Amino acid sequence: MKFDLIKTDPKSSARAGVINTDHGIIETPIFMPVGTIGSVKGVHQRELKNDVNVDIILANTYHLYLRPNIDIINKAGGIHKFINWDRSILTDSGGYQVYSLAANRKINEKGVKFKSHIDGSIHEFTAENVMDIQRKIGADIIMAFDECPPYPCTFEYAKKSMHMTHRWLDRCIEKLKSTPFIYDYEQAFFPIIQGSVYKDLRKISAEYIAETNCFGNAIGGLSVGEPSEEMYEMSDLVCQILPKSKPRYLMGVGTPINLLENISLGVDMFDCVMPTRNARNGMLFTSEGTINIKNSKWKNDFSCLDTMAHTYVDTEYSKAYLKHLFSVNELLAKQISTIHNLGFYNWLVKESRRRIIEGNFVDWKNNMVKKLSNRL
């Protein structure tokens, strides 16, 4: 498992790199579709590979722990065999899901006790057992257990939370030292920077995380309601501290514009439910702006979904046809939209990579941001 930095853009901090895992090569910048429960909703694995050309997907520790449960995944031979996916997988640690269960969880130094959203049963996540769980799931990249503080929160809360996340990180690292890989491939470990939107806390956290010298580093606690400008400010600050020789993962981000702006600041990896969730509700991202395909204006528009669509998906459908499928509540509408949006996100990061290597990323990015702001 290794990361090679190929090129840095001359006018920004944007980077092109390559992550090698035992399940394949991941060219960065990269967007990882979210397969929460071991499935990117409504899309076959073969479509992810053949139509969208996805190199890596994300699965969720919290959800897989509850259903189907870790023992079943282990008996299957790990998450790759269980879901029939032979490319790379990343699992988050469940920290964000614990954050979202604010009314049903209790945090202390040991870890987090929470009620299952399924049946109300009581469970506990600690730094140690989350590492055990992720070992059994068997993703190529696994994440440290952290607390994601809410936005807004006080400086004191963010400071206390950050230091606890650091102590949990130390316990995660110690646990991993005593637990060998379960399957016949390596797992890379990413710690997570916290500190809310407070510059001095983010600086402390980034320095602490960098000193652990793990395979890669993640930026957490953003895209939780803060203005985009504050997100960019935090990303810029920590990317200037983190080592250039390691991949940087901004968790849970975001819109196409968010991706481009954070790529320009030096981020390599992203994930977000937006392209898939919005697709199921009829919102399409295109190279000319955003479309609400449910609007009546599209019912007589027989042009393809995006003039660039042929460059990022193998199939094309007209706006009129897709609007019709949504109007009759046909399940295929959600599938087509999901594949389209994932294809667009994948094209966006791959085109960013190409522009970085060619040395003209900034001008292209600035032009794309203007287009992506359009509501068509």
Steps between C-alpha positions, in 0.01 A plus 500: 500500500657829393428855379697676228462872434519545122447873442410821686319780314725805447229756591334322794551220750310249285671161474490191281608176659459124507398277791590134457299249705492124471168541318623741235624844405313814608585814305454819701315730529231238558132501591375194689131409455332422831388140538372534856379145554730334247301629204494825306122540498334369187819434302654163414868452573556423132351840410729672747795328332398502135280809461643738762851350531517534879833411664388505864175511697424586861313275743377587847622328815197595711245364253692183412554431869124507558401326174592243381749495796874456496507121546306446179741722304792315659353160406461622143874571491483876545305787350645463147378143465172570681397773254687359196725803454863442404612862510589710803271580795523754782304471824429796726512433873140578592591831664275705273203268552549532874499879452172477310342295784530791745171416672587132539863487611725578793867592459769450763875438508457128440291542188138539396190312611215528253159363413459322171281698261353164393370344821617721788752244629800636692852482357840648575779617271851549639829576330596136547188317385457727197846390387399136553180559303685659209756221500214249460322705234829507311504829309825612338490836682366527855435807711575602858213524747423868564234735624351732241397816692180675394491834320483746654673408825696699755879519494515311830282217372705472180825503698385231742366286215820538297725388785276201568518410129880515528498268803269262315741513206790392722291205618407411141867490403594285799215261424602464137856416603369192683247388237637355175318515169224237483496461122779460245547870429611813682284766665609864510401715798395868488473721813248785494559872563234677707464847656175632351555840328758628750834565330721445802329168579525382139871588504557303822306203367671499160842506666403221739364283220800566274738385774336156516649429155209284385443402136262790431315776682135600511324829568178447696235719657429708188197506271283493813325832440782752492525751210713379210747783560575365849541149359752626246686697767537190718605281206759753388644530850541127564625416149787742557595300812443142385794321332499520121603136473171364638144504358248744648134404536226757564211305647140550391560768235311599292356700210686505167619853581617384845707228333669738258580763761639244744704331228659838436594515871678163493234239587528162325198293608128567547174322576142621525145366466400807298533361145302185584244647742428800277475273197220303663312828543547611140794738535764450232847651495632588155794684347274801438324512839232326706172360362182418689377241253154491660423851372244513217739703282681177408201299375560595136880519518641204308863601538733282707544570871835669445693582185805361682316184614661276237836569663403368842224239458443234237128563467306813409133578551298807414374746757144436383532125554647534848238761596235250386650220711493717810142613430379138498718405797702246303795359697721522192487880533698487823750253357567705186534819705735338750729360231496838326594696814772256603634511147508879512680509836751246373556704184545817709785358710664324204486817293644689797785252506562541128503879532740485797742287300472733201552806725178689416278390788424842654359667189290192419381475862394865515303463178336177622398657832307767310320238291425275796328789678228505230151364562386385159 
